[in-house]
Amino acid sequence: MRNAALILGAWLLTACAPAAPDIEVAASFDLGRVVKGDLAVAKIPVKNLGDGPLTVAAVSTSCGCTKATLTPMTVPPGGEARLRVEYDSAAHAEDLGLIERYVFISSDDPDEDDVQIKFTVVVEAQPT
């Protein structure tokens, strides 16, 4: 009888727990190589593994050379959005070689409300 009461209590706790979102996105990604003056673009999946809708409040970047947009900004449970990241290699006159930048996502995920995503790109000189 005591075991039945414990099981019932545990079930009630989980059954009454509010639905919560759970964001999943790669911690880092590589944009590959780009010739100076060109754009490097990637589309990264942002998943909601939770049982409540995930609402993204903001998407920002570490530098003006990078743009990031998320579509849609609300992701249903089990759903997926696309994070489009665009790096403009012409934004910095002298930058060649390995470049590191960051994208930040702020959401209502109770465990990870702010997510930082690192990306790398290799900028090569224009052929002469």
N, C-alpha and C positions, 0 to 999 in steps of 0.2 A: 504494500500500500504506500509505503514511504517513497519507494522508487517511482511509482506512478505519479505521486505528487510532485516529485522533482522533475520528471519528464514533462508533465503538464506545465509547470512553472517555467521551464526553459523554453517550451514551445510558445507560451504566451509572451515571453519577453521578445522572442524573435518575430512573432506575428505582429506585435504592436510596435516594433521598431519603425521609425519613419523611413520612407524611401529616400535613398541618398545617391547622388551621382558618384562616379569613380573614373577620373580621367586617366587615360593611358596614351602616352606619346613617347617617341624615341627621345632619349636624353641627348643624342648627338646624331649628326648626319654629315655627309660629304657632298658638296656640290660639284666636285670634280675639278676640271681645268677650264679656264676661260681666257681668251685673248684680251689684253688690256683694251678697254673701250666697249666691250660686249657685256651683256647681261647673263647672269647665271640664275636659273629658275629651278625650283623644286616644289613638288606637292607632297606634303607629309600627312599621313592619316592621323587624326585625333579621335580616339575611341572613347565611348562612355560604357564602361563595364558595370556600372551600377544599376540599381533598380529605380532610380529617379532621374528626371531630366537634368542634364548638365548645362548650366548657363554660363557662358563666357562673358565676363564683364569688359575685358580689355585684352588687346594684343599689341605689344610694343617691341621695339628692337633696341640694340645697344648703340646704333650709329645711324645717321641719316642716309648712309649708302645702302641701307637695307630696308625693304618694305615687306610687311607681312600682313596677310589678311586671312581670316577664317570664315568659311562658308559651310553650313549656317552657324550662327553664334549660339544657338540652342540645339543640343544634341539629345535625342530621345534615348531612353534606356536601351542598351545593345546597339545603338546607332554609331555613325561615324561622320565626321566632318573632314574637310580638306584644308590644311594650312598651306597657303601659297607663300613661298619665300622667294624674294627677288633681290639679288645682290647686283649693284651697279658698279662695275669695276672702273668706270671712268670718274667716279666720285672723288677719288684721291689720286692726285697727279703722280705721286712717286711710288705708290704701293705696287710692288711686284713680289711674287713668291707666295708663301703660305699665309693666308689671312684667316683670322678667327673672329667670329661675331656671334651674337646671342639674340634669341627671340624669347620673349617673356609672355606667358599666358596667365591671366588672372581669372579664376572661375569660382564657382560655389562648391567645389569638391571639399568636403569637410576635412579630409586628410592632406590634400595637396592643393591649397587654394592658389598658390603661386608656383608655376612651373617654369624652369629655365632650360632652354634647348640650345646647345652649342652647335654651330656649323662651321665647316672649314671649306675653303676654296683656294685653289692655286691660280694666281694671276700671272700670265705669261706675257712677255713683251710682244708687240706686234712684229710680224716678220718684215724684214727690210728688203 
